[in-house]
Amino acid sequence: MLLGAIGVVFGDIGTSPLYTIKEAFSPHYGLSPDHATVLGILSLVFWSLVIVITIKYVLVIMRADNDGEGGIMALTALAQRTLPAGSKAAYLVGILGVFGVALFFGDGVLTPAISVLSAVEGLQVATPALQRFVLPITIAVLLLLFATQRYGTGTVGKAFGPIILLWFAALAALGLHNIGGNPDVLQALNPWWGLRFFIDHGWGGLFILGAVVLAVTGGETLYADMGHFGRRPITAAWNFLVLPALTINYLGQGALLLADPRAVANPFYLGVPAWALYPMVALATAATVIASQAVISGAYSATRQAIQLGYLPRMAIRHTSKETIGQIYVPTVNWLLMLAVIATVVGFGNSTALATAYGVSVTGTMLITSSLLIVAMRARGALPALVFWPLAALFVLVDLAFLSANLVKFMDGAWFPILLGILAFTLLRTWARGRQLLQAEIRKDGIALDTFLPGLMLAPPARVPGTAVFLTSQTGIAPKALLHNLKHNKVLHARNVLLTVETCAMPFVAPEDRLKIDTIGDDFHRAIVRYGFMESPDVPLALMRASDCSRLCFDPMETTYFASRETVVASAHGGMPTWRDKLFGFMHRNAAPASDFFRIPITRLVELGAPVEI
């Protein structure tokens, strides 16, 4: 578990030394690599790692688990659980969580772009003539990365741990090599140098936090992947390997700058001995691909959670491992991400330009996480109030400082992740609101079961053998698929089940709570199948595992599934603006069919459609 955590969790933050110090001394900030400035920036980087990662994530946030699961969606569900259901506060927390997920999708675009591009840029340090090949090689690596996603990370994942372990060993060795030439750089561990930096540069010194924050990108992954590895392996890996290796490497880059200020052009690669430069480029590229893999996999997981919680339409989800339920592949997300990442690389052109855009989505997500943490933890009493509130205030202040420093770079590229976040947020909220309006229209035009069933039994239609399962999201209304079946086929099956699939605000549902079946009439039954937001629904499997098979048996060869597929018609009256109605209609038309999402055999599914105006 420790080796797996090293390979998957720390790839993103482990590749930050490629560009963090380089960005801090970019012309954008106008800093010169003199003694006090170098030590000040190194001190800010080190104490940011301690405060944001060690204290905030490792010691505090990772204790706020949702049945062992982490991530912003899990934290949102946990926070909402502490508030009155349906309250305005619960609604606002949901909005905040959705925007955090939207920013995370933006991070999923920027991380592969900046990571792979910054690694390949080492070629132009080795041989300036190779500069014109940096972009083509980067695009080729990204194409290969996304093209192989469909095979899953199971096989490749076994090599992730050793490669990242070698990467951190190389970081530490490189740092020690450079520190040996100027041990005076160790003074940067004293927080006084960070404070002195702000004293020397005044309020303008706060802008440097826009570069310093690059050192903590990937911190959210520690919490998001907690359900896969557990808190203890992640904590041990951070405290005893990752943090020491990163600290040593950053200090080594600082020592190089003190010895040769011209190294600001690329303090990471210029500190590598000439004989090791090409191997280091190859190792860095492998490390950044792994870092990108972790973020892409996280985007798949976030997509599945958003689908389950009703914020995205159904999409085809493929499981790539028989042993690990979390290893999934979402083709739609994969190809959209690929196009967005390549367009980002081509549009920005180099890692320095990308770095100006990178921090906003990261710091925005961190601030939202801190806010949700306060809501979730204040009711749990996990920490004494005298400890919790000062820590909460510290976290929010640090996140606000980082976010403010990045928003200043709005016109230089920070607008890009904000635009990505707004687009993703619009899609998430449009789908959620559209579903509410659609369900409201279905309820308004529907027939109550209490009225429908007695009337049906007064003049019962002909019966045919077998079991009919009618999928419906309305538990008290006759499903449209049932009404259309009676209207067109004029028959009923021997056994009829009205099935509703519910997603609970917890990662996993216990097997004994999975299925509930009640008899509501003459050979009519109501069934509710429950899943957690980390699970993929498998309706036929849940029904076959029904505890009361002797009374109601779901033979796969004698069970037919009926589903209604509404055609959404945009209306100018009420609801959402017309453009959002049309956007929802487009998303609804392109949602994956129920047979794919619920794993219903397509040969056993009958879909009946009807127009619905919202």
Secondary structure, DSSP 8 states (H G I E B T S, - for coil): -HHHHHHHTSHHHHTGGGTHHHHHTSTTTT----HHHHHHHHHHHHHHIIIIIIIIIIIIGGGS-BTTB-SHHHHHHHHHHTS-TT-HHHHHHHHHHHHHHHHHHHHHHHHHHHHHHHHHTHHHHH-GGGGGGHHHHHHHHHHHHHHTGGG-SHHHHHHHHHHHHHHHHHHHHHHHHHHTT-GGGGGGGSHHHHHHHHHHHGGGGGGGHHHHGGGGTTHHHHHHTHHHH-HHHHHHHIIIIIHHHHHHHHHHHHHHHHH-GGGGG-TTGGGS-GGGHHHHHHHHHHHHHHHHHHHHHHHHHHHHHHHHTTSS-----EE--SS-TT-EE-HHHHHHHHHHHHHHHHHH-SHHHHHHHHHHHHHHHHHHHHHHHHHHHHTTT-S-HHHHHHHHHHHHHHHHHHHHHHHTTGGGTTHHHHHHHHHHHHHHHHHHHHHHHHHHHHHHH--BHHHHHHHHHHS--EEEEEEEEEE-S-TTB--HHHHHHHHHH-EEEEEEEEEEEEEESSS---GGGSEEEEEEETTEEEEEEEEETTS---HHHHHHT-TTTTTS---TTTEEEEEEEEEEE--SSSSS-HHHHHHHHHHHHTS--HHHHTT--GGGEEEEEEEEE-
